[in-house]
């Protein structure tokens, strides 16, 4: 019986270490992206899709081009869904070092 308790305790400790590691990696990744965007550049992005994700709300997919390369990203919709449509253009803040770190600014719509 004692051996089984030790085994369960050991498995529980491994699980806790694993969960803490995942949280740490997520936190580090978020900080890295925020630091990359501190000295960001601006380009124009186009909404290509609006989708509803079950129990998570609406998300938009957008595309933008930097140095001839097209990037496609998703972001949670933070304004009313009715106020945007596919083809709308917004400013995109992106990292000059790594454009995969980017953020669509819903407050800065680009009118053509």
N, C-alpha and C positions, 0 to 999 in steps of 0.2 A: 504494500500500500504506500509506504514511504517513497519507494522508487517512482511510482506513478505520479505522486505529488511533485517530486523533484522535476520530472520530465515536463509536467504541465506548467510548473513555475518557469522553467527554462524556455519553453515555447512562448509563454506570455511575455517574458523579458525580450525575446527576439522580436516579437510583434510590436512591442512598444518602441524599441529602437528603430525599427523599420518605419513606423508611423512618424516618429519625430524626425527621421531623416527626410521623408517626403515633404513634411511641412517646411523644413529648413531649405530644401532645394527650391520649393515654390517661392519662399520668401526671398531667397538670393536671386532667383530669376526675375522677380518683380522689381527688386532694387536695381538690378543691372539694366533692365529696360528703361526705368525712370532716369537713371544716370545717362544713358545713351541719348535720351530725348531732351536733356537739358540744353544741349547745343544743337538743336534740330534745324533742319532746312524745311522749306515749304514747297509743296507742289499741289497740283489739282488732281483730285480723284473723282471717279464716276461711280454712282450706285449701280450695281449690276443685278442685285437680287435683294428682296425683302422676304424674310421667312420668320415663322413663329415656331419657337422651340418649346416643347411641352414643359409647362411649369417654369419656364425661364424667361419668357417674354419674347419680344421681337428683336431680331438681329438683321443687320444689313451686311451684304457682301459688297466690297468696293474694289476697284482696280485703279492703279496709278503707275506711271512710268518714270523711272529714274535711270539716267545714263543708258537709255535704249532698252532697258530691261523692264518687263511688265511684272508687277506684284499684285497679288490678289489676297485680300484679308477680310476677316469678319470682325464685327464690333456690335456690342449691344446698342440698340436704339434708345437714345435718351431724350428724344423729343416725340411729339405725337406722330403716330404712324401716318395719319391722314395728311400731314404736312410735307411728306416726301414721296417721291415716286422714282421708279427706275429711270436712270438717265440723268438725275439731278447731280450737280457737281458741288463739291465741298473742298475746302483746304485740307491738306494732309500734312501733318508734321512728321518728319521722318529723320532717322539718324543718318548723318552723312557717312559714318563708318559702316553701318549695317542697316539698309533701308527696310529690312524685315521688322525692325523696331519702328513702329509707326502708330499714328493715332489720327482718326478722322475727327475734325472739329465741326460738330453740328451747328455751332454758332456762326460759322463763317461760310455761308452758302455763296457760291460763285454764280453770278448771273451772266448769261451770254447775250 
